[in-house]
């Protein structure tokens, strides 16, 4: 019985020599990525709740806007965070009511607005970002700089390979 698995990168009329062992190793790698990601995200959610009485999605919205100082349309923000507009709207509404964000109307488009951090929002985020960075560093403390760089390269390779298949 032939145990060769078709490589999705190869044309349909060609097969590659992907052994079941390689396929299983890749599956185990994927499961480990999920396990680690969920564990770290859970830790960060809990720390954010306990330290700041806040949520990780709120932090993520502010981080995206901090990187985009001119602000973003809601659709751009949702896309950057890889969530639906509906998921971001409630967070943005609360941050606006707290004075952390401001909505600026888009010229020539009455329905659209740009969302950006206020001065208070920038200060609040910068303080939280320093603490967050420390938490992440602590969670990855078993990795050397070399190992962290290697992990980044591997994950970027996987990401870019899969981005190419969706373009």
NUVO-14975 format. One record per residue (C-alpha): x, y, z; residue in three letters; residue number from 1. Coordinates in steps of 0.02 Angstrom, whole numbers, m for minus. Example, Ala and Ser with C-alpha at 12.3 -4.5 7.8 and 13.67 -1.06 7.14 Angstrom:
<pts>
{u->615 | v->m225 | w->390 | keba->ala | martor->1}
{u->684 | v->m53 | w->357 | keba->ser | martor->2}
</pts>
This chain:
<pts>
{u->0 | v->0 | w->0 | keba->unk | martor->1}
{u->69 | v->171 | w->m50 | keba->unk | martor->2}
{u->84 | v->287 | w->100 | keba->unk | martor->3}
{u->136 | v->440 | w->1 | keba->unk | martor->4}
{u->34 | v->594 | w->38 | keba->unk | martor->5}
{u->3 | v->722 | w->m98 | keba->unk | martor->6}
{u->91 | v->887 | w->m65 | keba->unk | martor->7}
{u->m35 | v->1029 | w->m89 | keba->unk | martor->8}
{u->105 | v->1135 | w->m163 | keba->unk | martor->9}
{u->130 | v->1014 | w->m305 | keba->unk | martor->10}
{u->20 | v->1016 | w->m461 | keba->unk | martor->11}
{u->m121 | v->890 | w->m453 | keba->unk | martor->12}
{u->m36 | v->774 | w->m576 | keba->unk | martor->13}
{u->122 | v->762 | w->m471 | keba->unk | martor->14}
{u->151 | v->686 | w->m301 | keba->unk | martor->15}
{u->288 | v->715 | w->m177 | keba->unk | martor->16}
{u->368 | v->599 | w->m53 | keba->unk | martor->17}
{u->289 | v->665 | w->106 | keba->unk | martor->18}
{u->297 | v->519 | w->225 | keba->unk | martor->19}
{u->164 | v->490 | w->356 | keba->unk | martor->20}
{u->301 | v->524 | w->486 | keba->unk | martor->21}
{u->329 | v->701 | w->420 | keba->unk | martor->22}
{u->142 | v->729 | w->410 | keba->unk | martor->23}
{u->119 | v->672 | w->591 | keba->unk | martor->24}
{u->266 | v->781 | w->649 | keba->unk | martor->25}
{u->186 | v->931 | w->565 | keba->unk | martor->26}
{u->20 | v->892 | w->649 | keba->unk | martor->27}
{u->106 | v->878 | w->818 | keba->unk | martor->28}
{u->193 | v->1046 | w->785 | keba->unk | martor->29}
{u->24 | v->1126 | w->746 | keba->unk | martor->30}
{u->m54 | v->1055 | w->904 | keba->unk | martor->31}
{u->92 | v->1118 | w->1008 | keba->unk | martor->32}
{u->77 | v->1292 | w->932 | keba->unk | martor->33}
{u->m108 | v->1293 | w->979 | keba->unk | martor->34}
{u->m74 | v->1229 | w->1155 | keba->unk | martor->35}
{u->62 | v->1359 | w->1188 | keba->unk | martor->36}
{u->m37 | v->1500 | w->1108 | keba->unk | martor->37}
{u->m192 | v->1463 | w->1211 | keba->unk | martor->38}
{u->m91 | v->1447 | w->1371 | keba->unk | martor->39}
{u->2 | v->1611 | w->1345 | keba->unk | martor->40}
{u->m155 | v->1704 | w->1290 | keba->unk | martor->41}
{u->m246 | v->1641 | w->1445 | keba->unk | martor->42}
{u->m105 | v->1700 | w->1557 | keba->unk | martor->43}
{u->m103 | v->1871 | w->1474 | keba->unk | martor->44}
{u->m293 | v->1888 | w->1485 | keba->unk | martor->45}
{u->m287 | v->1849 | w->1671 | keba->unk | martor->46}
{u->m142 | v->1967 | w->1705 | keba->unk | martor->47}
{u->m230 | v->2107 | w->1607 | keba->unk | martor->48}
{u->m389 | v->2079 | w->1708 | keba->unk | martor->49}
{u->m301 | v->2075 | w->1876 | keba->unk | martor->50}
{u->m174 | v->2213 | w->1848 | keba->unk | martor->51}
{u->m279 | v->2336 | w->1747 | keba->unk | martor->52}
{u->m460 | v->2278 | w->1765 | keba->unk | martor->53}
{u->m460 | v->2269 | w->1576 | keba->unk | martor->54}
{u->m464 | v->2146 | w->1432 | keba->unk | martor->55}
{u->m339 | v->2084 | w->1304 | keba->unk | martor->56}
{u->m452 | v->2134 | w->1157 | keba->unk | martor->57}
{u->m457 | v->2312 | w->1223 | keba->unk | martor->58}
{u->m267 | v->2311 | w->1234 | keba->unk | martor->59}
{u->m257 | v->2241 | w->1056 | keba->unk | martor->60}
{u->m368 | v->2382 | w->988 | keba->unk | martor->61}
{u->m262 | v->2513 | w->1073 | keba->unk | martor->62}
{u->m101 | v->2429 | w->1012 | keba->unk | martor->63}
{u->m160 | v->2431 | w->831 | keba->unk | martor->64}
{u->m205 | v->2615 | w->846 | keba->unk | martor->65}
{u->m41 | v->2656 | w->934 | keba->unk | martor->66}
{u->53 | v->2584 | w->784 | keba->unk | martor->67}
{u->m56 | v->2685 | w->666 | keba->unk | martor->68}
{u->m42 | v->2860 | w->739 | keba->unk | martor->69}
{u->m151 | v->2938 | w->603 | keba->unk | martor->70}
{u->m291 | v->2820 | w->652 | keba->unk | martor->71}
{u->m387 | v->2688 | w->557 | keba->unk | martor->72}
{u->m558 | v->2661 | w->484 | keba->unk | martor->73}
{u->m658 | v->2530 | w->579 | keba->unk | martor->74}
{u->m639 | v->2409 | w->433 | keba->unk | martor->75}
{u->m450 | v->2432 | w->435 | keba->unk | martor->76}
{u->m446 | v->2405 | w->623 | keba->unk | martor->77}
{u->m551 | v->2248 | w->609 | keba->unk | martor->78}
{u->m441 | v->2183 | w->470 | keba->unk | martor->79}
{u->m281 | v->2220 | w->568 | keba->unk | martor->80}
{u->m351 | v->2125 | w->718 | keba->unk | martor->81}
{u->m425 | v->1987 | w->608 | keba->unk | martor->82}
{u->m598 | v->2003 | w->686 | keba->unk | martor->83}
{u->m766 | v->2065 | w->626 | keba->unk | martor->84}
{u->m820 | v->2248 | w->636 | keba->unk | martor->85}
{u->m949 | v->2197 | w->764 | keba->unk | martor->86}
{u->m815 | v->2129 | w->881 | keba->unk | martor->87}
{u->m722 | v->2295 | w->877 | keba->unk | martor->88}
{u->m870 | v->2416 | w->885 | keba->unk | martor->89}
{u->m913 | v->2385 | w->1068 | keba->unk | martor->90}
{u->m732 | v->2402 | w->1123 | keba->unk | martor->91}
{u->m711 | v->2562 | w->1022 | keba->unk | martor->92}
{u->m873 | v->2634 | w->1093 | keba->unk | martor->93}
{u->m814 | v->2604 | w->1271 | keba->unk | martor->94}
{u->m641 | v->2677 | w->1237 | keba->unk | martor->95}
{u->m720 | v->2831 | w->1158 | keba->unk | martor->96}
{u->m834 | v->2855 | w->1309 | keba->unk | martor->97}
{u->m681 | v->2841 | w->1424 | keba->unk | martor->98}
{u->m586 | v->2972 | w->1324 | keba->unk | martor->99}
{u->m454 | v->2849 | w->1262 | keba->unk | martor->100}
{u->m508 | v->2859 | w->1079 | keba->unk | martor->101}
{u->m587 | v->2987 | w->967 | keba->unk | martor->102}
{u->m688 | v->2965 | w->808 | keba->unk | martor->103}
{u->m648 | v->3088 | w->670 | keba->unk | martor->104}
{u->m768 | v->3102 | w->522 | keba->unk | martor->105}
{u->m696 | v->3059 | w->351 | keba->unk | martor->106}
{u->m709 | v->3202 | w->229 | keba->unk | martor->107}
{u->m827 | v->3161 | w->83 | keba->unk | martor->108}
{u->m896 | v->3004 | w->169 | keba->unk | martor->109}
{u->m1028 | v->3041 | w->299 | keba->unk | martor->110}
{u->m1042 | v->2860 | w->353 | keba->unk | martor->111}
{u->m857 | v->2833 | w->387 | keba->unk | martor->112}
{u->m744 | v->2890 | w->527 | keba->unk | martor->113}
{u->m564 | v->2870 | w->577 | keba->unk | martor->114}
{u->m531 | v->2805 | w->752 | keba->unk | martor->115}
{u->m372 | v->2857 | w->840 | keba->unk | martor->116}
{u->m299 | v->2867 | w->1014 | keba->unk | martor->117}
{u->m316 | v->3027 | w->1112 | keba->unk | martor->118}
{u->m167 | v->3095 | w->1208 | keba->unk | martor->119}
{u->m236 | v->3009 | w->1364 | keba->unk | martor->120}
{u->m258 | v->2848 | w->1265 | keba->unk | martor->121}
{u->m78 | v->2854 | w->1203 | keba->unk | martor->122}
{u->m14 | v->2880 | w->1381 | keba->unk | martor->123}
{u->m124 | v->2741 | w->1451 | keba->unk | martor->124}
{u->m74 | v->2619 | w->1315 | keba->unk | martor->125}
{u->113 | v->2658 | w->1329 | keba->unk | martor->126}
{u->108 | v->2619 | w->1516 | keba->unk | martor->127}
{u->14 | v->2456 | w->1489 | keba->unk | martor->128}
{u->125 | v->2407 | w->1342 | keba->unk | martor->129}
{u->281 | v->2412 | w->1452 | keba->unk | martor->130}
{u->200 | v->2300 | w->1581 | keba->unk | martor->131}
{u->133 | v->2184 | w->1444 | keba->unk | martor->132}
{u->306 | v->2170 | w->1367 | keba->unk | martor->133}
{u->374 | v->2116 | w->1536 | keba->unk | martor->134}
{u->240 | v->1984 | w->1553 | keba->unk | martor->135}
{u->277 | v->1914 | w->1381 | keba->unk | martor->136}
{u->464 | v->1914 | w->1416 | keba->unk | martor->137}
{u->431 | v->1819 | w->1577 | keba->unk | martor->138}
{u->320 | v->1692 | w->1488 | keba->unk | martor->139}
{u->458 | v->1663 | w->1359 | keba->unk | martor->140}
{u->601 | v->1668 | w->1485 | keba->unk | martor->141}
{u->659 | v->1492 | w->1441 | keba->unk | martor->142}
{u->701 | v->1550 | w->1263 | keba->unk | martor->143}
{u->870 | v->1624 | w->1224 | keba->unk | martor->144}
{u->876 | v->1769 | w->1101 | keba->unk | martor->145}
{u->942 | v->1647 | w->971 | keba->unk | martor->146}
{u->798 | v->1525 | w->1002 | keba->unk | martor->147}
{u->670 | v->1667 | w->995 | keba->unk | martor->148}
{u->742 | v->1725 | w->828 | keba->unk | martor->149}
{u->738 | v->1546 | w->761 | keba->unk | martor->150}
{u->557 | v->1525 | w->816 | keba->unk | martor->151}
{u->510 | v->1689 | w->733 | keba->unk | martor->152}
{u->593 | v->1633 | w->570 | keba->unk | martor->153}
{u->502 | v->1466 | w->573 | keba->unk | martor->154}
{u->332 | v->1543 | w->608 | keba->unk | martor->155}
{u->357 | v->1677 | w->475 | keba->unk | martor->156}
{u->400 | v->1541 | w->350 | keba->unk | martor->157}
{u->239 | v->1449 | w->390 | keba->unk | martor->158}
{u->139 | v->1612 | w->384 | keba->unk | martor->159}
{u->210 | v->1670 | w->218 | keba->unk | martor->160}
{u->191 | v->1498 | w->140 | keba->unk | martor->161}
{u->7 | v->1498 | w->185 | keba->unk | martor->162}
{u->m20 | v->1680 | w->135 | keba->unk | martor->163}
{u->45 | v->1636 | w->m39 | keba->unk | martor->164}
{u->m87 | v->1500 | w->m53 | keba->unk | martor->165}
{u->m228 | v->1620 | w->m14 | keba->unk | martor->166}
{u->m179 | v->1760 | w->m132 | keba->unk | martor->167}
</pts>
